[in-house]
Amino acid sequence: MKLVPQSSPYIRKNVSVKRMMLDVIIALMPVTLFAMIQNGWSGIYVFLISIFTMVFIELLCHMMIHWPEGMKIKELFSKEGFLRVKSNFTINNITAPVISALIYSLIMPAGVSPYVALIGAVFGILVAKMIFGGLGSNIFNPAACGRMFVGVCFGSALSDAYKTQPTYIESVGATPLGLVKGDLSNIGGYNLLDCFLGNVPGSMGEVSIILILIGAIYLFMRHSADLRSALSYFLSFAVISFVAVFAFYFKKSNATDIFSMWLYQLLTGGVLFAAVFMITDPVTSPTTKFGRVVFGTMAGSITALIRFLGAYPEGAAFSILIVNMFAPCIDYFMRGKPNTYTWKQVLGLGICLVVVCGIVALAI
């Protein structure tokens, strides 16, 4: 038997990493094109800056990491030297940063200052990925890491960008999630149909639920993303959010009906986008079946805790970065165990979810 050393993502099915990455790019196209058309140049330049920056930095760092032994820098400008360096590159070294750049841009608001988009892209690809060794070696999602970095460092610049609404949107002064922060019944500002179709302000990729679902159908039909992570993330958030609105309904006698409040939480923010395109990242996810269910459930629970009990109206990217740290631990505890589900595992996970629901209900 011959052992072949490879880096993650480890694909255990009849699909190559190259095809999987191309499928992700194709699945991102509907929401990307919608964001460009909807926001015009104020959205297009965010994509251009992000793509150029992440691809360039990845190629530069990859060249430095895999520099041919004994080769001098001046030899790079010769045909032989260039071919030696080029032999270390694959199409994955381009498609991977393009995916990160698209996701990063889609979780940013249109009209954000160019320097903010640039700094976030540099931080995401350099600190969250290349510093760990590049493709397959990173433990953090580059797009989420870059977005959270600029969110912490340039919060006011992002807030100003969110306040600049497209002319066709009748702004009520806040994004849909900002409107209901602290008052889950305040859903009169935006119509649920508008939230589904994308006629609301927010990050460029989170506003059109129908286009996200189109991308999801393509991605899962092609088996290029793990459905377990996505479903466990979305369903755990859905369960906790229902408990939250149920508790709020009995706290406020004049609250809107539970179903409308619950749908509003599911159709707004970046939960669905994160469930389809971010939590399914095979590099930063556990490798076992039940491990990915635990991974998604943890992320969905943390997202709900941040949204309903924290200071921020949205917590999808934060939660993904937090659970990225636990992915190696999950793999460690699943080591040597059958790659399947047992009733004890499911029961334990269910009890943890009930505890989180109880915390949210008592806090509200």
PyMOL commands that set and color helices and strands:
alter all, ss='L'
color gray80, all
select helices_A, chain A and resi 17-39+41-65+73-77+79-86+92-106+114-126+130-132+142-153+155-163+176-180+192-197+209-221+227-251+258-267+271-277+289-309+316-333+343-363
alter helices_A, ss='H'
color red, helices_A
deselect
rebuild
show_as cartoon
